[in-house]
Amino acid sequence: MQNDPELSGKYLGTITKDFVVVADSIKEASYQIRKQGFSEFPIFPIAKVEIPIGQLLIPREDLNLSWNYYATYIDEFVNRKLIENVDEFKAAYKDPDEFCCLFVVDEKLTSFVFVPYPED
């Protein structure tokens, strides 16, 4: 599992632009998911429309964003059969203190991408 090269041109611009705005909130949500013992593998689905994965964390209208940001973790993805090989996913998962695991949902694409948090 790697960052999807299809993502680079078409999506990374809007994702990066949004991510700068929401990074602190996402990083705090990731920390809370881990601290409260829900999972060591937080995942943040993003979509331009409402999706039934996770809990809505940041609606795009609230901050004039391109994407809605949701919060969940690996268990929901396994239960929904969106992750088939859990060991492979865990091996590819990057340090959640340094990277955000986004799950990009668009009409023609679903893909995991790891985005580094901006440095303080």
Secondary structure, DSSP 8 states (H G I E B T S, - for coil): ----HHHHHHHHHHHHHHHHHHHHHHHHHHHHHHHTTS-S-EEEEEESS--SSSEEEE-GGGGT-SSEEEEEEHHHHHHTTS-S-HHHHHHH---TTTEEEEEEEETTEEEEEEEE----
